[in-house]
Structures are given as C-alpha cells and as structure tokens.
Amino acid sequence: MDVARSLGWQAVEHYDLANLRTVLAELSPHAAILASLVPETFSYTLSELRALGIPTIATRLGAFTERIADGEDGLLIEPTSEALVQCIAALQRQPERLGHIAATLAALPRPRGVQAMIADYHALLQLAPRPLARFPLRDQPVTALTDAYAQLDSAYRSLEAAYHETHAAYESTREAYEGRERDLAAVVQERDRLRAEIEAMRVRRWAANMVSTLRSRARRGEPQS
C-alpha cells in the first residue's frame, strides 16, 4: 500500500465481496484494466465489471478475445506495456470512446443468476429425488484403511485453525500500524503548525523591536537608517 500511495494510486487491500459494488462506486473508475499475460479461460472479474457497467481494457489473450467486441463493449490491446500506454493516451484524446462502451454495457440484458443456471441444469438432467446416502452407514471404529485419512483431516483442521489465528493477528497488527501512521501524521502536522506560529511570533517581535528602535532614534533626533 505504501508503494501505491507513493505512485498516487488508491489501493484497497481488503474488502467484503458483498461490498464490491460500493467500493467501485466510491472509486468511480473511468475503466478497468485486465492486464493478464497468460490466456484467461473465462474471467469472472470481466463478468463482474460488465455487470457493473465498467468499460474494460484487456489484453488480447484467451477468453478476452472471445468475450469482448473490441471498441464496442470493451477494448483489446496487445499484452505489452507500450500497447497499454498508447491505449490510455488515445482515450485521453477521445474520451467519448469510453462513453460509447459504457452505454453499450448499460444496454446489455441483466446477467442471469446462479438459481437460473441451476434451473437450466435441472431441466436438462431431469434429476429425481435421491436419498442422502445410497448405502447404509455403519458406526465402526477407525480402521487401518481410514486412519491415514483421519490423520490428514485432523492435520488440515489444525492448519485451518492456525491460519485463522495468523490472519486475525495480521489484521490486528495492520490496524495498529495504520493507527500509528495516522498518529505520526497528526504529530507532524502539529509540529509544522507550531513551527509556523513560532516563526510568526519571531517576525512580530522583530517588527516590534524595529519600530521601537526607530521611535527612540526619532525622539533623540538621530537620522533614520
């Protein structure tokens, strides 16, 4: 995040998926860049951007070339930094191109949800109700065949718990670090304010001394320098 700030970027390190629309609305981007250097097989990120009506600039690779009509509902570029810079420069000269793409995306039909997809599968497969288990389960102790699986499952659960603890510790440390950064920024701001006040006091004191000196010389009839 420090690198992003130094370059003038706004980095969002963590967010809830349910808040994605709100996060992007606050950023209010002109466009999104999908700068993949390897072919994408589908790209859910592209689907999310299209559903939110955000024009996309993507590399001419994989599924991007199949899903994006160049210049109509997105832009395709060669996977090089030079091509990206040229594309951004062209859009600065012709911003109406992004407006056209945004209007095209806004006119697209509303994307179908997961429930509609499941209904399509059910219509094709004609699945009949089935019991949860096809065979009766027996309550028996762990055997040599299942012992290895049980140990792996226990190890996985231990690792999962350790991960959650580590993640919680990281979040706590990150919040403390960001809090100290804010405190330091406040201290620096207060220091600069006090310096400015001290300098102003010095100037006023010097001016008062100068006026007093000039008045004394005037009373004594001394020439003013």
Residue, then its C-alpha position, 0 to 999 in steps of 0.5 A: m500500500d505504501v508503494a501505491r500511495s507513493l505512485g498516487w494510486q488508491a489501493v484497497e487491500h481488503y474488502d467484503l465481496a458483498n461490498l464490491r459494488t460500493v467500493l467501485a462506486e466510491l472509486s468511480p473508475h473511468a475503466a478497468i484494466l485486465a492486464s493478464l499475460v497468460p490466456e484467461t479461460f473465462s474471467y469472472t472479474l470481466s463478468e463482474l465489471r460488465a455487470l457493473g457497467i465498467p468499460t474494460i481494457a484487456t489484453r488480447l489473450g484467451a477468453f478476452t478475445e472471445r468475450i469482448a467486441d473490441g471498441e464496442d463493449g470493451l477494448l483489446i490491446e496487445p499484452t505489452s506495456e507500450a500497447l497499454v500506454q498508447c491505449i490510455a493516451a488515445l482515450q485521453r484524446q477521445p474520451e467519448r470512446l469510453g462513453h460509447i462502451a459504457a452505454t453499450l454495457a448499460a444496454l446489455p440484458r441483466p446477467r442471469g443468476v446462479q438459481a437460473m443456471i441451476a434451473d437450466y441444469h435441472a431441466l436438462l438432467q431431469l434429476a429425481p429425488r435421491p436419498l442422502a446416502r445410497f448405502p447404509l452407514r455403519d458406526q465402526p471404529v477407525t480402521a487401518l484403511t481410514d486412519a491415514y485419512a483421519q490423520l490428514d483431516s485432523a492435520y488440515r483442521s489444525l492448519e485451518a485453525a492456525y491460519h485463522e489465528t495468523h490472519a486475525a493477528y495480521e489484521s490486528t497488527r495492520e490496524a495498529y500500524e495504520g493507527r500509528e501512521r495516522d498518529l505520526a501524521a497528526v504529530v507532524q502536522e502539529r509540529d509544522r503548525l507550531r513551527a509556523e506560529i513560532e516563526a510568526m511570533r519571531v517576525r512580530r517581535w522583530a517588527a516590534n523591536m524595529v519600530s521601537t528602535l526607530r521611535s527612540r532614534a526619532r525622539r533623540g533626533e538621530p537620522q533614520s537608517 
